């Protein structure tokens, strides 16, 4: 048993928080790129894209994230690819995030009236120009609030990466708890830090939803 002052515990946990934020940022940016590519395929090649998007979303939304982490962390070395805990967690969370973001954004694009597509097509815009200048700017206003809401869930989902040995906030809390035998205090601090990270995002999502409804 190690005697650690409360301030030292808090400093150690806050230092580990930066890895939680880094992993969430990697997953969100990578998932956003993946979701955008899936959307372009979905609307650029409707027959093929619809099937690919449906299969992808069903696969990653229909299986536990923990299982996906295990498959990446233990599966890639079987084919000769060594991965660190950060890389394995980043890949798994990116695939997970891209499935959810693609479905969120698909709904937002579908909410754009068909007349917008027809009008932009009548002006001679090809598919990519329609998406860039007409459809996506309108869908973005609808997508902001649910996207920020999903980011909150993604920050909390990074806690599962501790299972594969990545030392983020939850893993750091486990280490301190095992060393000090004060799990209630330690995990209360961990929960408080997660709340401090997620509450501003939740508040922003609610504020954006309210502004969007008023603008409509």
Secondary structure, DSSP 4 states (H G I P E B T S, - for coil): -----HHHHHHHHHHHHHHHHHHHHHHHHHHHHHHHHHHHHHHHSHHHHHHHHHHHHHHHHSS-HHHHHHHHHHHGGGGT----HHHHHHHHHHHHHHHHHHHHHHHHHHTS-HHHHHHHHHTT--HHHHIIIIIHHHHHHHHHHHHHHHHHHHHHHGGGGGGGT--SHHHHHHHHHHHHS-HHHHHHHHHHHHHHHHHHHHHHHHHHHHHHHHH-
